[in-house]
Amino acid sequence: MLRIDRCVCVNVSFEEMLETSRAERLDQDGLEGRFGCCRGCGLCAPYVRRMLRTGETCFGEILRDGDEPAPA
């Protein structure tokens, strides 16, 4: 079973990012600045967007940018 639960470039879990986002009221840009996520290979960006939108922190599917577009 596929388990995607972190940004591998900076080795930070989505759970930690979500907790920090809620505590510090950070959006994706804020999380990028705080952790450096979404700036390496960029593959975590759609997961971070979905995490912020839904609260999910563990994913069993591969997401691409078009699957979770940036909020308007």
Legacy VTK file of the C-alpha trace (Angstrom):
# vtk DataFile Version 3.0
C-alpha trace
ASCII
DATASET POLYDATA
POINTS 72 float
0.000 0.000 0.000
1.237 3.456 -0.920
1.786 5.801 2.045
2.706 9.424 1.351
2.944 11.349 4.612
5.781 13.862 4.258
7.844 16.144 2.099
10.845 13.950 1.380
13.114 16.857 0.392
13.004 18.381 3.880
11.795 15.243 5.763
8.867 16.985 7.468
5.571 15.173 7.912
2.324 16.638 6.666
0.996 16.119 10.196
3.669 18.449 11.602
2.989 20.962 8.834
-0.750 20.892 9.508
-0.265 21.387 13.250
2.092 24.296 12.589
-0.245 25.768 9.996
-3.130 25.751 12.445
-1.097 27.019 15.399
0.622 29.804 13.465
-2.144 30.424 10.909
0.120 29.705 7.957
-0.981 29.130 4.385
1.097 27.294 1.783
3.452 30.241 1.323
3.953 30.433 5.075
4.705 26.721 5.293
7.164 27.012 2.424
8.986 29.759 4.295
8.869 27.937 7.638
9.890 24.451 6.466
11.261 24.831 2.924
8.672 22.389 1.570
7.457 22.681 -2.045
10.768 24.294 -3.032
12.933 21.251 -3.777
11.460 18.826 -6.284
7.988 20.348 -5.773
6.194 17.004 -5.682
4.733 17.713 -2.245
2.947 20.908 -3.352
-0.391 19.291 -4.304
-0.310 17.266 -1.074
0.290 20.398 0.983
-2.601 22.145 -0.780
-4.923 19.185 -0.164
-3.726 18.922 3.440
-4.592 22.575 4.014
-7.965 22.189 2.285
-9.096 18.899 3.890
-6.923 18.242 6.948
-5.644 14.955 5.484
-2.040 14.159 6.412
-1.522 10.714 4.875
-2.263 9.893 1.253
-2.600 6.618 -0.606
-2.513 8.056 -4.099
-0.120 10.021 -6.245
-1.276 13.606 -6.689
-0.182 15.954 -9.442
-0.508 19.744 -9.592
-3.694 19.560 -11.658
-5.305 17.266 -9.083
-5.142 19.951 -6.398
-4.876 23.394 -7.972
-3.877 26.439 -5.960
-6.754 28.201 -4.228
-8.235 31.149 -6.076
LINES 1 73
72 0 1 2 3 4 5 6 7 8 9 10 11 12 13 14 15 16 17 18 19 20 21 22 23 24 25 26 27 28 29 30 31 32 33 34 35 36 37 38 39 40 41 42 43 44 45 46 47 48 49 50 51 52 53 54 55 56 57 58 59 60 61 62 63 64 65 66 67 68 69 70 71
